[in-house]
Amino acid sequence: MVMVYRLRQADRQRLEYRACSVTERIAGRLLFFSDQTGEPMTDGGVRIGIRLTMPELAATVAAGRDMTVKAMSRLRALEVVRTDAACRPFAVSPPPSA
């Protein structure tokens, strides 16, 4: 059963890598990490409880470091993700108020 689960998970990842941009994959991975290790913040955001470097984040989504840096810049510009001075840990922000 474990092998079947892992094969299905690998198939889902391959489909995700082909169908989604690096920015979408990183956003999805950050949401996954926030669900698993997130700590609520006073402003409504969620601080991810694990520390990741850009190369580590890139490896989790099968992307290069440069593409990961660009994707994180896009997510920061959209005010979806915030980082501290060392660019970690990541904080997933609440949606901007309308």
Biopython code that builds the backbone (N, CA, C, O; Angstrom):
import numpy as np
from Bio.PDB.StructureBuilder import StructureBuilder

atoms = [
    (1, "MET", "N", (0.815, -1.186, 0.000)),
    (1, "MET", "CA", (0.000, 0.000, 0.000)),
    (1, "MET", "C", (0.868, 1.263, 0.000)),
    (1, "MET", "O", (0.527, 2.266, -0.627)),
    (2, "VAL", "N", (1.985, 1.192, 0.710)),
    (2, "VAL", "CA", (2.884, 2.347, 0.756)),
    (2, "VAL", "C", (3.450, 2.619, -0.629)),
    (2, "VAL", "O", (3.546, 3.774, -1.044)),
    (3, "MET", "N", (3.826, 1.566, -1.348)),
    (3, "MET", "CA", (4.395, 1.742, -2.677)),
    (3, "MET", "C", (3.362, 2.338, -3.635)),
    (3, "MET", "O", (3.695, 3.213, -4.435)),
    (4, "VAL", "N", (2.144, 1.884, -3.562)),
    (4, "VAL", "CA", (1.079, 2.425, -4.417)),
    (4, "VAL", "C", (0.862, 3.896, -4.104)),
    (4, "VAL", "O", (0.706, 4.706, -5.018)),
    (5, "TYR", "N", (0.848, 4.252, -2.817)),
    (5, "TYR", "CA", (0.686, 5.649, -2.420)),
    (5, "TYR", "C", (1.812, 6.507, -2.992)),
    (5, "TYR", "O", (1.565, 7.581, -3.539)),
    (6, "ARG", "N", (3.036, 6.033, -2.863)),
    (6, "ARG", "CA", (4.184, 6.808, -3.357)),
    (6, "ARG", "C", (4.184, 6.934, -4.875)),
    (6, "ARG", "O", (4.550, 7.984, -5.404)),
    (7, "LEU", "N", (3.785, 5.895, -5.579)),
    (7, "LEU", "CA", (3.693, 5.974, -7.037)),
    (7, "LEU", "C", (2.632, 6.982, -7.464)),
    (7, "LEU", "O", (2.848, 7.757, -8.397)),
    (8, "ARG", "N", (1.498, 6.975, -6.792)),
    (8, "ARG", "CA", (0.446, 7.945, -7.111)),
    (8, "ARG", "C", (0.889, 9.365, -6.800)),
    (8, "ARG", "O", (0.595, 10.294, -7.552)),
    (9, "GLN", "N", (1.587, 9.527, -5.707)),
    (9, "GLN", "CA", (2.107, 10.839, -5.341)),
    (9, "GLN", "C", (3.121, 11.322, -6.384)),
    (9, "GLN", "O", (3.103, 12.493, -6.765)),
    (10, "ALA", "N", (3.987, 10.446, -6.837)),
    (10, "ALA", "CA", (4.971, 10.808, -7.858)),
    (10, "ALA", "C", (4.286, 11.180, -9.174)),
    (10, "ALA", "O", (4.701, 12.125, -9.845)),
    (11, "ASP", "N", (3.246, 10.444, -9.540)),
    (11, "ASP", "CA", (2.487, 10.779, -10.750)),
    (11, "ASP", "C", (1.847, 12.156, -10.637)),
    (11, "ASP", "O", (1.882, 12.934, -11.591)),
    (12, "ARG", "N", (1.260, 12.466, -9.475)),
    (12, "ARG", "CA", (0.662, 13.790, -9.263)),
    (12, "ARG", "C", (1.717, 14.887, -9.382)),
    (12, "ARG", "O", (1.460, 15.936, -9.974)),
    (13, "GLN", "N", (2.900, 14.649, -8.824)),
    (13, "GLN", "CA", (3.968, 15.645, -8.904)),
    (13, "GLN", "C", (4.392, 15.877, -10.346)),
    (13, "GLN", "O", (4.581, 17.022, -10.755)),
    (14, "ARG", "N", (4.541, 14.827, -11.110)),
    (14, "ARG", "CA", (4.943, 14.979, -12.522)),
    (14, "ARG", "C", (3.910, 15.783, -13.291)),
    (14, "ARG", "O", (4.268, 16.648, -14.090)),
    (15, "LEU", "N", (2.635, 15.509, -13.062)),
    (15, "LEU", "CA", (1.581, 16.270, -13.729)),
    (15, "LEU", "C", (1.615, 17.731, -13.296)),
    (15, "LEU", "O", (1.445, 18.632, -14.117)),
    (16, "GLU", "N", (1.834, 17.960, -12.014)),
    (16, "GLU", "CA", (1.910, 19.329, -11.497)),
    (16, "GLU", "C", (3.077, 20.080, -12.136)),
    (16, "GLU", "O", (2.925, 21.242, -12.512)),
    (17, "TYR", "N", (4.220, 19.445, -12.263)),
    (17, "TYR", "CA", (5.400, 20.095, -12.828)),
    (17, "TYR", "C", (5.175, 20.479, -14.280)),
    (17, "TYR", "O", (5.699, 21.494, -14.740)),
    (18, "ARG", "N", (4.406, 19.685, -15.003)),
    (18, "ARG", "CA", (4.151, 19.992, -16.409)),
    (18, "ARG", "C", (3.061, 21.035, -16.584)),
    (18, "ARG", "O", (3.100, 21.823, -17.529)),
    (19, "ALA", "N", (2.087, 21.046, -15.677)),
    (19, "ALA", "CA", (0.911, 21.898, -15.857)),
    (19, "ALA", "C", (1.031, 23.269, -15.197)),
    (19, "ALA", "O", (0.317, 24.196, -15.580)),
    (20, "CYS", "N", (1.912, 23.413, -14.221)),
    (20, "CYS", "CA", (1.980, 24.654, -13.445)),
    (20, "CYS", "C", (3.309, 25.366, -13.650)),
    (20, "CYS", "O", (4.336, 24.742, -13.915)),
    (21, "SER", "N", (3.262, 26.685, -13.522)),
    (21, "SER", "CA", (4.495, 27.473, -13.585)),
    (21, "SER", "C", (5.268, 27.316, -12.281)),
    (21, "SER", "O", (4.739, 26.796, -11.298)),
    (22, "VAL", "N", (6.507, 27.762, -12.275)),
    (22, "VAL", "CA", (7.320, 27.701, -11.062)),
    (22, "VAL", "C", (6.654, 28.509, -9.952)),
    (22, "VAL", "O", (6.632, 28.073, -8.801)),
    (23, "THR", "N", (6.115, 29.672, -10.281)),
    (23, "THR", "CA", (5.446, 30.505, -9.281)),
    (23, "THR", "C", (4.266, 29.766, -8.663)),
    (23, "THR", "O", (4.074, 29.806, -7.448)),
    (24, "GLU", "N", (3.477, 29.093, -9.489)),
    (24, "GLU", "CA", (2.328, 28.337, -8.974)),
    (24, "GLU", "C", (2.782, 27.170, -8.108)),
    (24, "GLU", "O", (2.182, 26.893, -7.069)),
    (25, "ARG", "N", (3.836, 26.491, -8.532)),
    (25, "ARG", "CA", (4.336, 25.360, -7.743)),
    (25, "ARG", "C", (4.868, 25.825, -6.394)),
    (25, "ARG", "O", (4.637, 25.169, -5.378)),
    (26, "ILE", "N", (5.579, 26.952, -6.375)),
    (26, "ILE", "CA", (6.110, 27.473, -5.116)),
    (26, "ILE", "C", (4.961, 27.913, -4.211)),
    (26, "ILE", "O", (4.974, 27.628, -3.014)),
    (27, "ALA", "N", (3.976, 28.598, -4.766)),
    (27, "ALA", "CA", (2.823, 29.017, -3.971)),
    (27, "ALA", "C", (2.136, 27.797, -3.356)),
    (27, "ALA", "O", (1.772, 27.809, -2.180)),
    (28, "GLY", "N", (1.965, 26.765, -4.145)),
    (28, "GLY", "CA", (1.344, 25.545, -3.633)),
    (28, "GLY", "C", (2.170, 24.885, -2.545)),
    (28, "GLY", "O", (1.625, 24.405, -1.551)),
    (29, "ARG", "N", (3.486, 24.858, -2.728)),
    (29, "ARG", "CA", (4.363, 24.244, -1.729)),
    (29, "ARG", "C", (4.340, 25.049, -0.430)),
    (29, "ARG", "O", (4.325, 24.473, 0.658)),
    (30, "LEU", "N", (4.338, 26.385, -0.544)),
    (30, "LEU", "CA", (4.283, 27.225, 0.654)),
    (30, "LEU", "C", (2.954, 27.039, 1.392)),
    (30, "LEU", "O", (2.918, 27.039, 2.622)),
    (31, "LEU", "N", (1.870, 26.882, 0.641)),
    (31, "LEU", "CA", (0.586, 26.596, 1.280)),
    (31, "LEU", "C", (0.617, 25.244, 1.999)),
    (31, "LEU", "O", (0.085, 25.101, 3.100)),
    (32, "PHE", "N", (1.243, 24.266, 1.364)),
    (32, "PHE", "CA", (1.383, 22.951, 1.998)),
    (32, "PHE", "C", (2.163, 23.080, 3.303)),
    (32, "PHE", "O", (1.747, 22.553, 4.335)),
    (33, "PHE", "N", (3.304, 23.789, 3.253)),
    (33, "PHE", "CA", (4.114, 23.962, 4.458)),
    (33, "PHE", "C", (3.345, 24.738, 5.528)),
    (33, "PHE", "O", (3.467, 24.442, 6.717)),
    (34, "SER", "N", (2.554, 25.729, 5.112)),
    (34, "SER", "CA", (1.800, 26.504, 6.105)),
    (34, "SER", "C", (0.722, 25.643, 6.754)),
    (34, "SER", "O", (0.433, 25.804, 7.939)),
    (35, "ASP", "N", (0.125, 24.730, 5.990)),
    (35, "ASP", "CA", (-0.864, 23.809, 6.563)),
    (35, "ASP", "C", (-0.209, 22.847, 7.556)),
    (35, "ASP", "O", (-0.781, 22.535, 8.600)),
    (36, "GLN", "N", (0.996, 22.380, 7.219)),
    (36, "GLN", "CA", (1.673, 21.378, 8.035)),
    (36, "GLN", "C", (2.360, 21.963, 9.264)),
    (36, "GLN", "O", (2.317, 21.364, 10.339)),
    (37, "THR", "N", (2.995, 23.132, 9.117)),
    (37, "THR", "CA", (3.826, 23.668, 10.192)),
    (37, "THR", "C", (3.483, 25.108, 10.559)),
    (37, "THR", "O", (4.211, 25.747, 11.319)),
    (38, "GLY", "N", (2.381, 25.618, 10.023)),
    (38, "GLY", "CA", (2.058, 27.030, 10.185)),
    (38, "GLY", "C", (1.715, 27.446, 11.603)),
    (38, "GLY", "O", (1.110, 26.702, 12.374)),
    (39, "GLU", "N", (2.128, 28.667, 11.914)),
    (39, "GLU", "CA", (1.830, 29.284, 13.203)),
    (39, "GLU", "C", (1.077, 30.577, 12.909)),
    (39, "GLU", "O", (1.610, 31.448, 12.221)),
    (40, "PRO", "N", (-0.150, 30.727, 13.411)),
    (40, "PRO", "CA", (-0.926, 31.942, 13.143)),
    (40, "PRO", "C", (-0.203, 33.189, 13.659)),
    (40, "PRO", "O", (0.435, 33.165, 14.711)),
    (41, "MET", "N", (-0.318, 34.272, 12.896)),
    (41, "MET", "CA", (0.266, 35.552, 13.286)),
    (41, "MET", "C", (-0.862, 36.511, 13.643)),
    (41, "MET", "O", (-2.017, 36.275, 13.289)),
    (42, "THR", "N", (-0.532, 37.582, 14.336)),
    (42, "THR", "CA", (-1.555, 38.518, 14.799)),
    (42, "THR", "C", (-2.244, 39.243, 13.654)),
    (42, "THR", "O", (-3.387, 39.673, 13.806)),
    (43, "ASP", "N", (-1.572, 39.393, 12.499)),
    (43, "ASP", "CA", (-2.169, 40.117, 11.368)),
    (43, "ASP", "C", (-3.008, 39.221, 10.467)),
    (43, "ASP", "O", (-3.498, 39.674, 9.433)),
    (44, "GLY", "N", (-3.181, 37.953, 10.847)),
    (44, "GLY", "CA", (-3.972, 37.030, 10.047)),
    (44, "GLY", "C", (-3.148, 36.168, 9.121)),
    (44, "GLY", "O", (-3.676, 35.245, 8.500)),
    (45, "GLY", "N", (-1.865, 36.451, 9.018)),
    (45, "GLY", "CA", (-0.977, 35.633, 8.197)),
    (45, "GLY", "C", (-0.593, 34.358, 8.935)),
    (45, "GLY", "O", (-1.010, 34.126, 10.070)),
    (46, "VAL", "N", (0.203, 33.545, 8.271)),
    (46, "VAL", "CA", (0.679, 32.299, 8.859)),
    (46, "VAL", "C", (2.189, 32.227, 8.659)),
    (46, "VAL", "O", (2.679, 32.317, 7.533)),
    (47, "ARG", "N", (2.923, 32.065, 9.759)),
    (47, "ARG", "CA", (4.372, 31.908, 9.673)),
    (47, "ARG", "C", (4.682, 30.428, 9.506)),
    (47, "ARG", "O", (4.233, 29.592, 10.291)),
    (48, "ILE", "N", (5.445, 30.120, 8.484)),
    (48, "ILE", "CA", (5.823, 28.732, 8.229)),
    (48, "ILE", "C", (6.880, 28.340, 9.247)),
    (48, "ILE", "O", (7.879, 29.039, 9.423)),
    (49, "GLY", "N", (6.655, 27.228, 9.908)),
    (49, "GLY", "CA", (7.493, 26.821, 11.024)),
    (49, "GLY", "C", (8.798, 26.151, 10.670)),
    (49, "GLY", "O", (9.525, 25.728, 11.568)),
    (50, "ILE", "N", (9.122, 26.038, 9.406)),
    (50, "ILE", "CA", (10.411, 25.458, 9.028)),
    (50, "ILE", "C", (11.231, 26.516, 8.305)),
    (50, "ILE", "O", (10.683, 27.396, 7.641)),
    (51, "ARG", "N", (12.528, 26.423, 8.437)),
    (51, "ARG", "CA", (13.415, 27.377, 7.794)),
    (51, "ARG", "C", (13.908, 26.768, 6.484)),
    (51, "ARG", "O", (14.440, 25.659, 6.458)),
    (52, "LEU", "N", (13.720, 27.517, 5.401)),
    (52, "LEU", "CA", (14.114, 27.053, 4.071)),
    (52, "LEU", "C", (15.029, 28.069, 3.415)),
    (52, "LEU", "O", (14.814, 29.276, 3.524)),
    (53, "THR", "N", (16.045, 27.577, 2.738)),
    (53, "THR", "CA", (16.847, 28.448, 1.890)),
    (53, "THR", "C", (16.243, 28.413, 0.500)),
    (53, "THR", "O", (15.423, 27.544, 0.203)),
    (54, "MET", "N", (16.633, 29.342, -0.351)),
    (54, "MET", "CA", (16.128, 29.339, -1.733)),
    (54, "MET", "C", (16.479, 28.037, -2.452)),
    (54, "MET", "O", (15.615, 27.474, -3.124)),
    (55, "PRO", "N", (17.719, 27.535, -2.337)),
    (55, "PRO", "CA", (18.008, 26.254, -3.003)),
    (55, "PRO", "C", (17.144, 25.102, -2.486)),
    (55, "PRO", "O", (16.749, 24.228, -3.258)),
    (56, "GLU", "N", (16.853, 25.098, -1.189)),
    (56, "GLU", "CA", (15.999, 24.040, -0.644)),
    (56, "GLU", "C", (14.578, 24.157, -1.183)),
    (56, "GLU", "O", (13.968, 23.156, -1.561)),
    (57, "LEU", "N", (14.052, 25.382, -1.217)),
    (57, "LEU", "CA", (12.716, 25.586, -1.767)),
    (57, "LEU", "C", (12.680, 25.200, -3.243)),
    (57, "LEU", "O", (11.729, 24.567, -3.702)),
    (58, "ALA", "N", (13.716, 25.583, -3.982)),
    (58, "ALA", "CA", (13.797, 25.239, -5.408)),
    (58, "ALA", "C", (13.769, 23.727, -5.606)),
    (58, "ALA", "O", (13.111, 23.226, -6.518)),
    (59, "ALA", "N", (14.481, 23.010, -4.754)),
    (59, "ALA", "CA", (14.532, 21.549, -4.881)),
    (59, "ALA", "C", (13.168, 20.916, -4.635)),
    (59, "ALA", "O", (12.852, 19.885, -5.229)),
    (60, "THR", "N", (12.357, 21.516, -3.771)),
    (60, "THR", "CA", (11.054, 20.922, -3.476)),
    (60, "THR", "C", (10.076, 21.036, -4.636)),
    (60, "THR", "O", (9.083, 20.310, -4.688)),
    (61, "VAL", "N", (10.353, 21.954, -5.573)),
    (61, "VAL", "CA", (9.448, 22.135, -6.711)),
    (61, "VAL", "C", (10.130, 21.861, -8.046)),
    (61, "VAL", "O", (9.595, 22.199, -9.102)),
    (62, "ALA", "N", (11.308, 21.252, -7.999)),
    (62, "ALA", "CA", (12.063, 20.907, -9.214)),
    (62, "ALA", "C", (12.296, 22.129, -10.101)),
    (62, "ALA", "O", (11.991, 22.116, -11.293)),
    (63, "ALA", "N", (12.840, 23.177, -9.497)),
    (63, "ALA", "CA", (13.132, 24.409, -10.229)),
    (63, "ALA", "C", (14.549, 24.851, -9.903)),
    (63, "ALA", "O", (15.129, 24.425, -8.904)),
    (64, "GLY", "N", (15.096, 25.701, -10.746)),
    (64, "GLY", "CA", (16.406, 26.261, -10.489)),
    (64, "GLY", "C", (16.326, 27.383, -9.470)),
    (64, "GLY", "O", (15.256, 27.940, -9.226)),
    (65, "ARG", "N", (17.457, 27.707, -8.881)),
    (65, "ARG", "CA", (17.487, 28.762, -7.873)),
    (65, "ARG", "C", (17.057, 30.099, -8.465)),
    (65, "ARG", "O", (16.292, 30.830, -7.836)),
    (66, "ASP", "N", (17.533, 30.431, -9.660)),
    (66, "ASP", "CA", (17.189, 31.718, -10.284)),
    (66, "ASP", "C", (15.687, 31.845, -10.517)),
    (66, "ASP", "O", (15.102, 32.891, -10.237)),
    (67, "MET", "N", (15.066, 30.794, -11.024)),
    (67, "MET", "CA", (13.618, 30.827, -11.249)),
    (67, "MET", "C", (12.866, 30.941, -9.923)),
    (67, "MET", "O", (11.825, 31.593, -9.851)),
    (68, "THR", "N", (13.391, 30.311, -8.886)),
    (68, "THR", "CA", (12.770, 30.388, -7.571)),
    (68, "THR", "C", (12.845, 31.804, -7.018)),
    (68, "THR", "O", (11.876, 32.308, -6.450)),
    (69, "VAL", "N", (13.991, 32.439, -7.184)),
    (69, "VAL", "CA", (14.150, 33.826, -6.725)),
    (69, "VAL", "C", (13.158, 34.737, -7.454)),
    (69, "VAL", "O", (12.520, 35.584, -6.828)),
    (70, "LYS", "N", (13.027, 34.566, -8.771)),
    (70, "LYS", "CA", (12.074, 35.379, -9.545)),
    (70, "LYS", "C", (10.638, 35.127, -9.096)),
    (70, "LYS", "O", (9.847, 36.061, -8.962)),
    (71, "ALA", "N", (10.308, 33.860, -8.866)),
    (71, "ALA", "CA", (8.954, 33.516, -8.434)),
    (71, "ALA", "C", (8.659, 34.105, -7.060)),
    (71, "ALA", "O", (7.568, 34.627, -6.832)),
    (72, "MET", "N", (9.616, 34.027, -6.149)),
    (72, "MET", "CA", (9.412, 34.611, -4.823)),
    (72, "MET", "C", (9.255, 36.121, -4.918)),
    (72, "MET", "O", (8.468, 36.707, -4.173)),
    (73, "SER", "N", (9.989, 36.759, -5.821)),
    (73, "SER", "CA", (9.845, 38.206, -6.024)),
    (73, "SER", "C", (8.432, 38.533, -6.491)),
    (73, "SER", "O", (7.833, 39.506, -6.032)),
    (74, "ARG", "N", (7.897, 37.719, -7.408)),
    (74, "ARG", "CA", (6.522, 37.924, -7.877)),
    (74, "ARG", "C", (5.521, 37.774, -6.731)),
    (74, "ARG", "O", (4.604, 38.583, -6.590)),
    (75, "LEU", "N", (5.701, 36.745, -5.924)),
    (75, "LEU", "CA", (4.785, 36.509, -4.810)),
    (75, "LEU", "C", (4.879, 37.632, -3.771)),
    (75, "LEU", "O", (3.875, 38.012, -3.168)),
    (76, "ARG", "N", (6.086, 38.157, -3.567)),
    (76, "ARG", "CA", (6.235, 39.297, -2.650)),
    (76, "ARG", "C", (5.557, 40.534, -3.226)),
    (76, "ARG", "O", (4.896, 41.275, -2.499)),
    (77, "ALA", "N", (5.718, 40.762, -4.533)),
    (77, "ALA", "CA", (5.100, 41.922, -5.181)),
    (77, "ALA", "C", (3.575, 41.851, -5.097)),
    (77, "ALA", "O", (2.911, 42.881, -4.985)),
    (78, "LEU", "N", (3.031, 40.658, -5.150)),
    (78, "LEU", "CA", (1.583, 40.466, -5.019)),
    (78, "LEU", "C", (1.130, 40.512, -3.556)),
    (78, "LEU", "O", (-0.060, 40.403, -3.263)),
    (79, "GLU", "N", (2.084, 40.675, -2.651)),
    (79, "GLU", "CA", (1.834, 40.709, -1.211)),
    (79, "GLU", "C", (1.167, 39.435, -0.705)),
    (79, "GLU", "O", (0.321, 39.469, 0.188)),
    (80, "VAL", "N", (1.563, 38.326, -1.288)),
    (80, "VAL", "CA", (1.058, 37.022, -0.863)),
    (80, "VAL", "C", (2.028, 36.386, 0.118)),
    (80, "VAL", "O", (1.626, 35.618, 0.992)),
    (81, "VAL", "N", (3.318, 36.711, -0.030)),
    (81, "VAL", "CA", (4.364, 36.126, 0.799)),
    (81, "VAL", "C", (5.242, 37.241, 1.343)),
    (81, "VAL", "O", (5.555, 38.205, 0.644)),
    (82, "ARG", "N", (5.630, 37.094, 2.596)),
    (82, "ARG", "CA", (6.593, 38.000, 3.205)),
    (82, "ARG", "C", (7.751, 37.183, 3.741)),
    (82, "ARG", "O", (7.581, 36.018, 4.100)),
    (83, "THR", "N", (8.912, 37.780, 3.798)),
    (83, "THR", "CA", (10.076, 37.108, 4.356)),
    (83, "THR", "C", (10.756, 38.046, 5.339)),
    (83, "THR", "O", (10.526, 39.255, 5.324)),
    (84, "ASP", "N", (11.599, 37.473, 6.196)),
    (84, "ASP", "CA", (12.377, 38.321, 7.090)),
    (84, "ASP", "C", (13.651, 38.746, 6.366)),
    (84, "ASP", "O", (13.807, 38.470, 5.176)),
    (85, "ALA", "N", (14.548, 39.404, 7.061)),
    (85, "ALA", "CA", (15.761, 39.943, 6.430)),
    (85, "ALA", "C", (16.611, 38.851, 5.791)),
    (85, "ALA", "O", (17.274, 39.105, 4.786)),
    (86, "ALA", "N", (16.607, 37.655, 6.344)),
    (86, "ALA", "CA", (17.383, 36.549, 5.786)),
    (86, "ALA", "C", (16.573, 35.737, 4.787)),
    (86, "ALA", "O", (16.993, 34.660, 4.363)),
    (87, "CYS", "N", (15.389, 36.268, 4.407)),
    (87, "CYS", "CA", (14.476, 35.595, 3.473)),
    (87, "CYS", "C", (13.948, 34.288, 4.028)),
    (87, "CYS", "O", (13.631, 33.379, 3.262)),
    (88, "ARG", "N", (13.847, 34.175, 5.346)),
    (88, "ARG", "CA", (13.256, 33.004, 5.963)),
    (88, "ARG", "C", (12.935, 33.304, 7.401)),
    (88, "ARG", "O", (13.589, 34.200, 7.934)),
    (89, "PRO", "N", (12.037, 32.692, 8.084)),
    (89, "PRO", "CA", (11.077, 31.787, 7.469)),
    (89, "PRO", "C", (10.049, 32.561, 6.656)),
    (89, "PRO", "O", (9.867, 33.760, 6.867)),
    (90, "PHE", "N", (9.397, 31.906, 5.755)),
    (90, "PHE", "CA", (8.398, 32.554, 4.920)),
    (90, "PHE", "C", (7.123, 32.745, 5.716)),
    (90, "PHE", "O", (6.791, 31.933, 6.579)),
    (91, "ALA", "N", (6.418, 33.808, 5.426)),
    (91, "ALA", "CA", (5.117, 34.044, 6.051)),
    (91, "ALA", "C", (4.106, 34.192, 4.929)),
    (91, "ALA", "O", (4.274, 35.026, 4.039)),
    (92, "VAL", "N", (3.078, 33.400, 4.970)),
    (92, "VAL", "CA", (2.005, 33.493, 3.976)),
    (92, "VAL", "C", (1.018, 34.511, 4.503)),
    (92, "VAL", "O", (0.452, 34.348, 5.583)),
    (93, "SER", "N", (0.818, 35.560, 3.731)),
    (93, "SER", "CA", (-0.030, 36.679, 4.154)),
    (93, "SER", "C", (-1.489, 36.387, 3.860)),
    (93, "SER", "O", (-1.817, 35.614, 2.960)),
    (94, "PRO", "N", (-2.357, 37.017, 4.633)),
    (94, "PRO", "CA", (-3.780, 36.917, 4.296)),
    (94, "PRO", "C", (-4.049, 37.693, 3.021)),
    (94, "PRO", "O", (-3.266, 38.577, 2.674)),
    (95, "PRO", "N", (-5.132, 37.394, 2.310)),
    (95, "PRO", "CA", (-5.448, 38.160, 1.099)),
    (95, "PRO", "C", (-5.623, 39.632, 1.437)),
    (95, "PRO", "O", (-6.157, 39.956, 2.498)),
    (96, "PRO", "N", (-5.180, 40.546, 0.549)),
    (96, "PRO", "CA", (-5.369, 41.975, 0.810)),
    (96, "PRO", "C", (-6.849, 42.309, 0.942)),
    (96, "PRO", "O", (-7.694, 41.724, 0.264)),
    (97, "SER", "N", (-7.144, 43.244, 1.811)),
    (97, "SER", "CA", (-8.531, 43.669, 1.999)),
    (97, "SER", "C", (-9.024, 44.393, 0.777)),
    (97, "SER", "O", (-8.270, 45.136, 0.148)),
    (98, "ALA", "N", (-10.282, 44.189, 0.426)),
    (98, "ALA", "CA", (-10.845, 44.833, -0.759)),
    (98, "ALA", "C", (-11.365, 46.203, -0.407)),
    (98, "ALA", "O", (-11.880, 46.910, -1.273)),
]
sb = StructureBuilder()
sb.init_structure("model")
sb.init_model(0)
sb.init_chain("A")
sb.init_seg("    ")
for serial, (resi, resn, name, xyz) in enumerate(atoms, 1):
    if name == "N":
        sb.init_residue(resn, " ", resi, " ")
    sb.init_atom(name, np.array(xyz, "f"), 0.0, 1.0, " ", f" {name:<3s}", serial, name[0])
structure = sb.get_structure()
